[in-house]
Amino acid sequence: MTSTEEITAQLVRHRRALFAYIFTILRDHHLSEDVFQEVSLVLVNRYTEREDVRNFWSLAREIARRTARAAQRRATREPVLLSDEAMEALDRGFEQIGDEVDDRKAALHACVDRLPKNWRQIVRLRYWRGLSVSFVAEELGRSVNTISVTLNRIRSRLADCVNAQLRKTAET
């Protein structure tokens, strides 16, 4: 995988959390979108220059913070909404979220791998490929009701499995 592909994958993986972080600082959706794009460009340039960025989330957050604060000073006449102490608290919270999201995703993938083969197929068709329940039912030759009931069971089993995985990880 090239460095551009790697950074793109990291940006996609952290897109929501990074945008939420920027929006929390700016409280303006359009300005946050502009800043997100600017941060993405900076990250791509930084990553291609160095190719050894170890903690993407920390680097992305730091660049986002600086870029958002600069954009806020340039774009608004309003006072800065967050004090330095509030920014530090925000950073701590988003650092924790980043870790939790990674742990939860890893647990979910492990739990999906443990599902029976036919359930994994339903999950892949419905959620990974984004097909409707009726299309999944048609594809598998089952009724819509059967697929809906099975999806409810799958979601319940996955939720239990992910929670158990996260508890086990927290205990170690």
C-alpha positions in Angstrom: 0.0 0.0 0.0 1.4 3.4 -0.9 1.7 6.2 1.6 -1.2 8.1 -0.2 -3.4 5.0 0.1 -2.4 4.6 3.8 -3.2 8.2 4.7 -6.5 8.0 2.8 -7.5 4.9 4.7 -6.6 6.6 8.0 -8.6 9.7 7.0 -11.6 7.6 6.1 -11.3 5.6 9.3 -11.2 8.8 11.5 -13.3 11.1 9.4 -16.3 11.3 11.7 -14.3 11.8 14.9 -12.0 14.3 13.3 -14.9 16.3 11.9 -16.7 16.2 15.2 -13.6 17.5 16.9 -13.3 20.4 14.5 -17.0 21.2 14.7 -16.8 21.2 18.5 -14.2 23.9 18.3 -15.8 26.0 15.6 -19.6 25.4 15.9 -20.1 26.3 12.3 -20.8 23.4 9.9 -19.5 25.1 6.7 -16.4 26.4 8.3 -15.8 23.0 9.8 -16.0 21.4 6.4 -13.5 23.8 5.0 -11.1 23.2 7.9 -11.5 19.5 7.6 -10.5 19.7 4.0 -7.5 21.9 4.9 -6.5 19.5 7.7 -6.8 16.5 5.3 -4.4 18.2 2.8 -1.9 19.0 5.5 -2.0 15.4 6.7 -1.5 14.0 3.2 1.5 16.3 2.7 2.9 15.5 6.1 2.4 11.8 5.6 4.0 11.7 2.2 7.0 13.7 3.3 7.8 11.5 6.3 6.0 8.2 5.8 6.5 7.3 9.4 3.6 8.9 11.2 3.0 6.6 14.1 0.0 8.0 15.9 -2.3 9.3 13.1 -5.1 10.3 15.5 -2.9 12.4 17.8 -1.2 14.2 14.8 -4.6 14.7 13.1 -6.1 16.2 16.3 -3.2 18.6 16.8 -3.3 19.8 13.2 -7.1 20.2 13.4 -6.8 22.1 16.6 -4.3 24.6 15.3 -6.1 25.0 11.9 -9.5 25.4 13.5 -8.3 28.0 16.0 -6.6 29.9 13.1 -9.7 29.7 11.0 -11.8 30.9 14.0 -9.5 34.0 14.4 -9.7 34.8 10.7 -13.4 34.1 10.1 -15.3 35.4 13.0 -15.6 38.5 15.1 -16.9 36.4 17.9 -14.6 35.6 20.8 -12.9 32.3 21.0 -15.5 30.0 22.5 -13.2 27.5 24.3 -10.5 28.4 26.8 -7.2 26.6 26.8 -8.4 24.5 29.7 -11.5 23.6 27.8 -9.4 22.7 24.7 -7.3 20.4 26.9 -10.4 18.7 28.3 -11.7 18.3 24.7 -8.4 16.7 23.6 -8.6 14.2 26.5 -12.1 13.3 25.6 -11.4 12.8 22.0 -8.3 10.8 22.7 -10.4 8.4 24.8 -13.0 8.3 22.0 -10.3 7.4 19.4 -9.1 4.5 21.6 -12.6 3.2 22.3 -13.6 3.3 18.6 -10.6 1.3 17.6 -11.2 -1.3 20.4 -14.9 -1.5 19.5 -14.2 -2.0 15.7 -11.7 -4.7 16.5 -14.2 -6.4 18.8 -16.9 -6.2 16.2 -14.7 -7.7 13.5 -13.8 -10.6 15.8 -17.4 -11.2 16.7 -18.6 -11.1 13.1 -15.9 -13.8 12.3 -17.4 -16.0 15.0 -20.9 -15.9 13.5 -22.3 -18.9 11.7 -21.4 -18.8 8.0 -25.0 -18.0 6.8 -25.3 -15.1 9.3 -21.9 -13.7 8.1 -23.3 -13.8 4.6 -26.4 -11.8 5.7 -24.2 -9.3 7.5 -22.0 -8.8 4.5 -24.9 -8.3 2.1 -27.0 -6.1 4.4 -24.3 -3.9 6.0 -21.1 -4.1 4.1 -22.7 -4.0 0.6 -25.6 -1.9 1.8 -28.4 -4.0 0.2 -32.0 -3.7 1.4 -33.6 -6.4 3.5 -35.8 -7.4 0.6 -32.9 -7.7 -1.8 -31.0 -9.8 0.8 -34.0 -12.0 1.1 -34.3 -12.4 -2.7 -30.6 -13.0 -3.0 -30.7 -15.8 -0.4 -34.1 -17.2 -1.4 -35.7 -16.5 2.0 -38.6 -14.4 3.1 -38.2 -10.7 4.1 -39.6 -11.6 7.5 -37.0 -14.4 8.0 -34.2 -12.1 7.1 -35.5 -9.3 9.4 -35.8 -11.7 12.4 -32.4 -13.1 11.7 -30.9 -9.6 11.5 -32.4 -8.8 14.9 -30.8 -12.0 16.3 -27.5 -11.1 14.7 -27.5 -7.6 16.1 -28.3 -8.9 19.6 -25.6 -11.5 19.5 -23.1 -9.0 18.1 -23.9 -6.5 20.8 -23.5 -9.1 23.5 -20.2 -10.4 22.0 -18.7 -6.9 21.5 -19.6 -5.9 25.1 -18.1 -9.1 26.4 -14.9 -8.5 24.3 -14.6 -5.0 25.6 -15.1 -6.0 29.2 -12.4 -8.8 28.8 -10.0 -6.2 27.2 -10.7 -3.8 30.0 -9.9 -6.4 32.7 -6.5 -7.3 31.2 
